[in-house]
Amino acid sequence: MQFTPEHRALQDTVLRFVRERINPFAAEWERAEQFPSHALFKQLGDLGLLGLKYPEEFGGAGLDFSYSMVMAEALGECSVGGVPMAIGVQTDMCTPALARFGSDELRREFLAPSIAGDYVGCVGVSEAGGGSDVAALKTRARIEGGDYVIDGSKMWITNGLQADWCCLLANTSDEGGPHKNKSLLIVPMDAPGVTRQKITKIGMDSSDTAQLFFDGVRVPRRHLVGQEGMGFVYQMMQFQEERLWGAANSLRALDRLIDQTIAYTRERQAFGRSILDNQVVHFRLAELRTEVEALRALTYSAVAQYVSGKDVTRLASMAKLKCGRLCREVADSCLQYWGGMGFTLDNPISQAWRDMRLVSIGGGADEVMLGIICKLEGTLPKGAR
């Protein structure tokens, strides 16, 4: 992927936004376990940052996917993980299918105000009985007159407490098997029968997370995204962008952890010399930096191929897998070199250690990525899926 002056200008804009509008307030939002998403998203919308890859007729910038990845990487400058994750849900997780397959009417009603920052969106796939096993979801939407009537629940929904709408994956028939009986529906979160319950987490505290309940919720049949029965396929496509976003978002954050650890261990003295002077420490940090650069190369390659129209399921899965593993490895190694200071609550390394643990789970667990890669490599046992 080649960086143009336009990419650099976008990067500078996002970095300035993070340093001025997010990081000064991040500690307060962490304590509140929520940030003011409507206010912050409106500021992002006013700068044109919520619809970089979406059509201009709906308020987007009409750029290619590489610009979304530049923004994702720059958001790694955030001192907490929850805020960029919530922004990523808005830009690259709940909106791709709507933008690509939704009717013009549906896009005017939900995509345009989301790009403007007037609406906050969320995506409803995971359920209490299964997260990564998308085919096994139980939420149902039956047709009754001119409406879909939805019953079920969704779990671990980022932006769920403040969202105005949800891109919901539900079973809409009993035919065709688990990959052909699902559809994506746009559900207004103020619809009668929708209730929300807060979920408390061990990290990503500034991002509100909810369990959503749907009890006889009615939405017009025109709220169907694309074709009925194609929801599983559409969601798999959304996952590709989500996984590439997650990999790109981790890069700057990982570099920042290593930078902070180098600075701290250079100053910290033990047994007559700095911690950094120990070969085991500076060799390890050199190794971790090399791993981050390898992830960057893999991610950039996947993005470049995606922009050119190629299927990047294999590379996106590899990038997501490597990203999750490396987030855990870098955060844990750096925390070790900070010693007792790394175990304090307000330390930037412990913050990352808590937040980054989610990367190996959300958007498809490491084990799911391994299964996808094995399937594409032809190494799965007979009968496995």
BELLIN-V890239 format. One record per residue. N is the residue number from 1. RES is the residue in one small letter. PHI is phi in degrees with one decimal (* if undefined). PSI is psi in whole degrees, 0 to 359 (* if undefined). NEAR is the number of other C-alpha atoms within 8 Angstrom. Layout:
N;RES;PHI;PSI;NEAR / N;RES;PHI;PSI;NEAR
This chain:
1;m;*;127;7 / 2;q;-96.7;129;3 / 3;f;-85.3;125;7 / 4;t;-98.5;169;6 / 5;p;-56.4;327;6 / 6;e;-66.9;320;7 / 7;h;-60.3;316;10 / 8;r;-64.8;320;9 / 9;a;-63.5;318;8 / 10;l;-62.3;315;11 / 11;q;-56.6;315;11 / 12;d;-62.8;320;8 / 13;t;-63.4;315;8 / 14;v;-67.3;317;11 / 15;l;-60.9;317;11 / 16;r;-63.7;320;8 / 17;f;-62.1;315;9 / 18;v;-60.9;314;12 / 19;r;-69.6;331;11 / 20;e;-99.6;327;8 / 21;r;-111.3;347;8 / 22;i;-117.7;300;10 / 23;n;-58.6;323;12 / 24;p;-63.0;340;8 / 25;f;-112.3;359;8 / 26;a;-61.9;318;11 / 27;a;-62.6;320;8 / 28;e;-63.2;318;7 / 29;w;-68.5;325;12 / 30;e;-61.1;315;12 / 31;r;-65.2;324;9 / 32;a;-77.6;347;8 / 33;e;57.1;36;10 / 34;q;-177.6;144;11 / 35;f;-116.8;159;11 / 36;p;-75.0;84;6 / 37;s;-63.1;321;8 / 38;h;-63.5;316;11 / 39;a;-66.7;315;7 / 40;l;-69.1;318;8 / 41;f;-64.9;327;13 / 42;k;-65.0;321;11 / 43;q;-63.5;318;9 / 44;l;-64.7;319;11 / 45;g;-63.2;320;14 / 46;d;-63.1;332;9 / 47;l;-88.0;359;6 / 48;g;76.3;25;12 / 49;l;-97.7;357;9 / 50;l;-99.2;358;14 / 51;g;-142.3;41;14 / 52;l;-54.5;319;14 / 53;k;-99.8;6;12 / 54;y;-100.7;160;12 / 55;p;-59.7;144;11 / 56;e;-63.5;330;8 / 57;e;-64.9;343;5 / 58;f;-110.7;16;11 / 59;g;98.5;359;11 / 60;g;-80.0;178;15 / 61;a;-96.0;348;11 / 62;g;68.9;25;10 / 63;l;-91.6;172;8 / 64;d;-86.7;174;9 / 65;f;-63.1;337;11 / 66;s;-61.5;330;10 / 67;y;-70.4;325;12 / 68;s;-62.3;323;12 / 69;m;-73.5;327;13 / 70;v;-63.0;318;12 / 71;m;-65.1;317;11 / 72;a;-59.1;315;14 / 73;e;-65.7;318;13 / 74;a;-64.7;328;12 / 75;l;-66.1;346;13 / 76;g;-64.6;351;14 / 77;e;-72.3;345;12 / 78;c;-60.0;140;13 / 79;s;-79.5;352;8 / 80;v;-131.2;158;13 / 81;g;-88.5;336;13 / 82;g;-67.0;322;12 / 83;v;-69.3;309;12 / 84;p;-61.5;326;12 / 85;m;-60.7;316;9 / 86;a;-64.1;321;11 / 87;i;-64.8;318;9 / 88;g;-61.6;325;12 / 89;v;-60.7;317;15 / 90;q;-66.0;317;14 / 91;t;-88.0;329;11 / 92;d;-136.6;8;13 / 93;m;-127.5;318;14 / 94;c;-99.1;349;15 / 95;t;-107.0;341;12 / 96;p;-57.5;314;10 / 97;a;-67.4;320;13 / 98;l;-59.5;315;12 / 99;a;-66.8;324;11 / 100;r;-86.1;321;6 / 101;f;-118.4;348;8 / 102;g;-69.4;153;12 / 103;s;-67.2;160;8 / 104;d;-59.2;321;6 / 105;e;-61.0;315;6 / 106;l;-67.4;323;12 / 107;r;-69.9;323;13 / 108;r;-65.3;324;10 / 109;e;-77.5;327;8 / 110;f;-123.5;321;10 / 111;l;-72.1;312;13 / 112;a;-58.0;311;12 / 113;p;-68.5;338;11 / 114;s;-73.6;321;13 / 115;i;-65.2;323;16 / 116;a;-73.5;344;13 / 117;g;87.1;11;15 / 118;d;-84.5;333;11 / 119;y;-116.1;148;13 / 120;v;-109.5;132;15 / 121;g;-111.8;163;15 / 122;c;-143.9;166;16 / 123;v;-121.3;130;12 / 124;g;-111.3;96;11 / 125;v;-121.5;301;11 / 126;s;-62.2;149;13 / 127;e;-131.9;165;12 / 128;a;-59.4;329;8 / 129;g;-86.3;357;5 / 130;g;178.0;130;10 / 131;g;-100.7;294;10 / 132;s;-73.6;339;9 / 133;d;-85.2;77;7 / 134;v;-61.5;324;10 / 135;a;-63.1;339;7 / 136;a;-92.4;7;7 / 137;l;-61.7;153;13 / 138;k;-110.3;342;8 / 139;t;-57.7;135;12 / 140;r;-122.5;150;10 / 141;a;-133.9;111;11 / 142;r;-102.6;151;9 / 143;i;-85.2;131;10 / 144;e;-140.2;103;7 / 145;g;66.5;233;4 / 146;g;-93.9;12;7 / 147;d;-122.9;160;10 / 148;y;-95.5;137;13 / 149;v;-114.0;119;12 / 150;i;-106.9;133;13 / 151;d;-134.1;134;12 / 152;g;148.6;197;10 / 153;s;-152.0;158;11 / 154;k;-130.8;149;14 / 155;m;-125.6;151;12 / 156;w;60.8;46;10 / 157;i;-92.5;107;14 / 158;t;-65.2;137;12 / 159;n;72.8;4;15 / 160;g;-61.3;329;13 / 161;l;-76.2;333;10 / 162;q;-113.2;357;9 / 163;a;-65.8;147;12 / 164;d;-92.0;336;10 / 165;w;-152.8;160;13 / 166;c;-130.3;133;15 / 167;c;-87.5;100;14 / 168;l;-102.6;131;11 / 169;l;-98.3;124;14 / 170;a;-142.7;155;14 / 171;n;-74.1;125;13 / 172;t;-114.4;3;13 / 173;s;-159.8;173;8 / 174;d;-106.3;7;7 / 175;e;-106.8;155;6 / 176;g;88.4;356;7 / 177;g;84.6;172;7 / 178;p;-67.2;345;8 / 179;h;-98.2;355;9 / 180;k;-128.2;8;11 / 181;n;-112.4;16;16 / 182;k;-116.6;152;16 / 183;s;-139.6;155;16 / 184;l;-96.3;131;16 / 185;l;-126.1;142;12 / 186;i;-93.2;119;12 / 187;v;-116.2;115;11 / 188;p;-63.9;133;9 / 189;m;-78.7;355;9 / 190;d;-97.9;10;6 / 191;a;-67.6;142;10 / 192;p;-56.4;136;6 / 193;g;98.9;352;9 / 194;v;-91.7;126;12 / 195;t;-129.8;156;7 / 196;r;-130.7;146;10 / 197;q;-135.3;130;8 / 198;k;-68.8;141;9 / 199;i;-112.2;129;9 / 200;t;-94.7;134;6 / 201;k;-119.2;175;6 / 202;i;-97.1;358;7 / 203;g;-161.2;183;11 / 204;m;51.2;40;13 / 205;d;-63.6;326;14 / 206;s;-72.1;347;16 / 207;s;-95.6;121;14 / 208;d;-71.3;138;15 / 209;t;-132.2;137;13 / 210;a;-135.9;157;15 / 211;q;-99.4;131;14 / 212;l;-108.5;139;13 / 213;f;-120.6;136;12 / 214;f;-123.8;113;12 / 215;d;-120.2;94;9 / 216;g;63.5;36;8 / 217;v;-75.7;127;13 / 218;r;-103.1;131;10 / 219;v;-132.7;146;12 / 220;p;-61.8;149;8 / 221;r;-62.8;339;9 / 222;r;-69.3;351;5 / 223;h;-81.8;2;10 / 224;l;-68.8;132;12 / 225;v;-89.4;117;15 / 226;g;67.4;225;9 / 227;q;-99.0;145;8 / 228;e;-65.0;140;12 / 229;g;87.7;355;11 / 230;m;-102.7;8;13 / 231;g;-61.5;321;16 / 232;f;-62.8;316;14 / 233;v;-63.4;314;8 / 234;y;-60.5;319;10 / 235;q;-68.5;324;11 / 236;m;-62.1;325;8 / 237;m;-68.0;319;9 / 238;q;-62.0;322;13 / 239;f;-61.2;326;10 / 240;q;-61.1;316;12 / 241;e;-70.5;323;10 / 242;e;-61.1;316;13 / 243;r;-70.3;322;13 / 244;l;-67.7;321;15 / 245;w;-59.7;315;13 / 246;g;-62.1;319;12 / 247;a;-65.0;314;13 / 248;a;-63.9;320;13 / 249;n;-65.0;333;14 / 250;s;-77.8;338;12 / 251;l;-62.0;305;13 / 252;r;-65.7;324;12 / 253;a;-63.4;318;11 / 254;l;-65.8;317;12 / 255;d;-60.2;321;10 / 256;r;-64.6;321;9 / 257;l;-62.4;317;12 / 258;i;-66.1;317;13 / 259;d;-59.0;314;8 / 260;q;-64.4;324;8 / 261;t;-72.2;322;11 / 262;i;-60.4;313;10 / 263;a;-62.5;317;8 / 264;y;-68.5;314;9 / 265;t;-71.7;338;13 / 266;r;-70.1;326;11 / 267;e;-89.1;329;8 / 268;r;-74.2;124;8 / 269;q;-101.9;141;10 / 270;a;-154.6;129;7 / 271;f;57.9;39;4 / 272;g;84.5;6;5 / 273;r;-153.7;167;7 / 274;s;-71.1;155;12 / 275;i;-58.7;322;13 / 276;l;-65.0;335;10 / 277;d;-69.3;345;9 / 278;n;-75.1;129;8 / 279;q;-60.2;324;7 / 280;v;-60.8;330;6 / 281;v;-80.2;306;11 / 282;h;-72.2;332;10 / 283;f;-66.0;317;8 / 284;r;-64.7;318;8 / 285;l;-65.5;323;10 / 286;a;-64.0;320;8 / 287;e;-64.9;316;8 / 288;l;-64.6;320;10 / 289;r;-62.3;321;10 / 290;t;-63.1;319;8 / 291;e;-63.2;321;9 / 292;v;-63.8;318;12 / 293;e;-65.0;324;8 / 294;a;-65.2;319;8 / 295;l;-63.9;320;13 / 296;r;-60.8;315;10 / 297;a;-63.3;317;8 / 298;l;-62.6;315;10 / 299;t;-65.0;314;14 / 300;y;-61.5;321;9 / 301;s;-63.7;316;9 / 302;a;-62.8;317;12 / 303;v;-63.4;316;13 / 304;a;-60.4;318;10 / 305;q;-69.6;323;11 / 306;y;-63.5;317;11 / 307;v;-62.4;326;10 / 308;s;-80.1;0;6 / 309;g;96.6;8;6 / 310;k;-85.7;155;7 / 311;d;-76.3;118;7 / 312;v;-113.7;26;10 / 313;t;-53.0;315;7 / 314;r;-64.1;309;10 / 315;l;-68.4;321;10 / 316;a;-64.6;321;13 / 317;s;-66.6;320;14 / 318;m;-64.2;316;11 / 319;a;-63.5;318;14 / 320;k;-64.4;316;14 / 321;l;-61.3;309;12 / 322;k;-63.2;322;9 / 323;c;-61.6;312;14 / 324;g;-61.0;315;15 / 325;r;-64.9;317;10 / 326;l;-71.9;325;10 / 327;c;-59.2;317;13 / 328;r;-66.8;317;11 / 329;e;-67.1;313;8 / 330;v;-67.2;312;12 / 331;a;-61.3;317;15 / 332;d;-70.1;318;9 / 333;s;-64.9;316;8 / 334;c;-65.5;319;12 / 335;l;-59.0;320;13 / 336;q;-59.6;320;8 / 337;y;-76.1;342;11 / 338;w;-82.8;348;11 / 339;g;61.7;220;8 / 340;g;-60.5;328;6 / 341;m;-63.0;328;7 / 342;g;-69.7;343;13 / 343;f;-95.5;4;9 / 344;t;-84.6;152;8 / 345;l;-65.5;321;6 / 346;d;-93.1;12;6 / 347;n;-76.8;138;10 / 348;p;-62.8;332;8 / 349;i;-75.6;319;11 / 350;s;-67.3;327;14 / 351;q;-58.5;312;12 / 352;a;-66.9;322;11 / 353;w;-59.2;320;12 / 354;r;-73.0;313;11 / 355;d;-68.9;317;13 / 356;m;-73.2;346;13 / 357;r;-61.9;334;12 / 358;l;-68.3;335;10 / 359;v;-61.3;330;11 / 360;s;-80.0;358;12 / 361;i;-116.5;304;10 / 362;g;-66.9;148;7 / 363;g;72.1;17;9 / 364;g;109.7;113;11 / 365;a;-65.1;161;10 / 366;d;-50.0;318;12 / 367;e;-65.6;327;7 / 368;v;-68.2;319;9 / 369;m;-60.7;318;13 / 370;l;-60.8;319;11 / 371;g;-63.4;318;10 / 372;i;-63.0;314;10 / 373;i;-62.4;316;11 / 374;c;-62.1;320;10 / 375;k;-61.5;316;10 / 376;l;-71.8;334;8 / 377;e;-84.6;351;6 / 378;g;75.6;26;6 / 379;t;-108.5;5;7 / 380;l;-73.2;146;9 / 381;p;-61.9;156;5 / 382;k;-59.2;136;4 / 383;g;89.3;346;4 / 384;a;-78.2;158;5 / 385;r;-128.2;*;5
